[in-house]
């Protein structure tokens, strides 16, 4: 069991509109999707770099985990997401290895992916997201 690739790197920002300027005007990337995920109280914007995506995350509520992250740590890298197959099995196996899960069952994330997070207390301080695209099987 190992990830197939880095699915994306999540970057917490105060404003997607402001942050987009850097990625588009300086790096020359194209934002191909902007989406709000109401359940997670977040708005996302995606840029493709090779096989990996950059996901900008803007809180849509002060109660959003992204808002709390920015309040505590400032803007910056929020998480690393790995693409996996068999997400439910990953969660069971990972928890069996003593890793603390934030999500014990997958939930729907941006771009229709099934996602689950691993707690940074168990991953060396890095918030890890596991993603499965069930449409790519």
C-alpha positions in Angstrom: 0.0 0.0 0.0 1.5 3.3 -1.1 0.2 6.5 -2.7 0.2 6.8 -6.5 1.3 10.4 -6.5 1.0 13.8 -4.7 -2.6 14.8 -5.6 -2.2 18.4 -4.5 -0.6 20.8 -2.0 -3.1 22.9 -0.1 -2.2 26.5 0.6 -4.3 28.6 3.1 -4.9 32.1 1.9 -6.9 35.1 3.1 -8.2 35.8 -0.4 -8.2 33.6 -3.4 -8.6 36.6 -5.7 -5.4 38.2 -4.3 -3.4 35.0 -4.2 -4.4 34.0 -7.8 -2.5 37.0 -9.1 0.8 35.5 -8.0 0.1 32.1 -9.5 -1.2 33.5 -12.7 0.9 36.7 -13.3 4.2 35.6 -11.8 4.2 31.8 -12.3 2.1 31.8 -15.5 -0.3 29.1 -14.2 -3.9 29.0 -15.1 -6.6 28.6 -12.5 -8.9 25.9 -14.0 -11.4 25.6 -11.2 -12.9 27.6 -8.4 -15.4 25.8 -6.1 -17.0 26.3 -2.8 -17.4 23.3 -0.4 -20.1 24.5 2.0 -19.7 21.6 4.4 -16.1 22.4 4.9 -16.6 26.2 5.0 -14.0 26.7 2.3 -13.6 28.0 -1.2 -10.9 26.4 -3.4 -9.0 27.4 -6.5 -6.9 24.9 -8.4 -3.8 25.2 -10.6 -2.1 22.3 -12.4 1.7 21.9 -12.3 2.7 18.8 -14.2 0.7 15.9 -12.5 0.4 17.9 -9.2 -2.2 20.5 -8.3 -1.9 23.6 -6.1 -5.1 24.1 -4.2 -5.7 27.6 -2.7 -8.0 27.5 0.3 -10.0 30.5 1.5 -12.3 30.3 4.5 -15.9 31.1 4.0 -16.6 31.3 7.8 -14.7 32.2 10.9 -15.4 28.7 12.1 -13.7 27.1 9.2 -10.6 25.1 10.0 -8.8 27.2 7.3 -9.7 30.4 9.2 -8.4 28.9 12.4 -5.2 27.8 10.7 -4.5 31.3 9.3 -5.3 32.9 12.7 -2.8 30.6 14.4 -0.1 30.1 11.8 -0.7 32.7 9.0 -1.1 32.1 5.3 0.9 29.2 3.9 1.1 25.5 3.2 -1.9 23.9 4.9 -1.6 20.2 3.9 -0.2 17.7 1.5 -2.6 15.4 -0.3 -1.7 12.0 -1.6 -3.7 10.1 -4.2 -4.6 6.5 -3.1 -6.8 3.7 -4.1 -9.0 1.9 -1.6 -9.4 4.9 0.8 -11.5 2.9 3.4 -8.8 0.3 3.6 -6.1 2.9 3.9 -7.9 4.4 6.9 -8.3 1.1 8.6 -4.7 0.1 8.0 -3.3 3.5 9.0 -5.3 3.6 12.2 -4.1 0.1 13.0 -0.6 1.4 12.8 -1.4 3.9 15.5 -2.0 6.9 13.4 -4.6 9.3 14.7 -7.3 10.0 12.1 -9.3 13.2 11.8 -11.7 11.4 9.5 -12.6 7.8 10.3 -14.6 7.5 7.1 -14.2 9.3 3.8 -16.1 12.4 3.0 -16.7 14.4 -0.2 -14.0 17.0 -1.0 -13.3 19.4 -3.9 -13.4 18.1 -7.4 -15.7 15.2 -6.2 -12.8 13.3 -4.6 -13.4 11.1 -1.6 -11.0 12.5 1.1 -9.9 11.9 4.7 -7.3 13.6 6.9 -4.6 12.2 9.2 -3.9 14.2 12.3 -0.6 16.1 12.3 0.2 14.8 15.8 0.8 11.4 14.1 2.5 12.6 11.0 5.4 14.7 12.2 3.4 17.9 12.3 2.1 17.8 8.7 -1.6 17.6 8.0 -2.0 14.8 5.5 -5.0 14.3 3.2 -5.7 11.1 1.5 -7.7 11.4 -1.8 -9.4 8.8 -3.9 -10.9 9.5 -7.3 -13.4 6.7 -7.7 -14.1 7.9 -11.3 -10.6 6.9 -12.3 -10.7 3.2 -11.5 
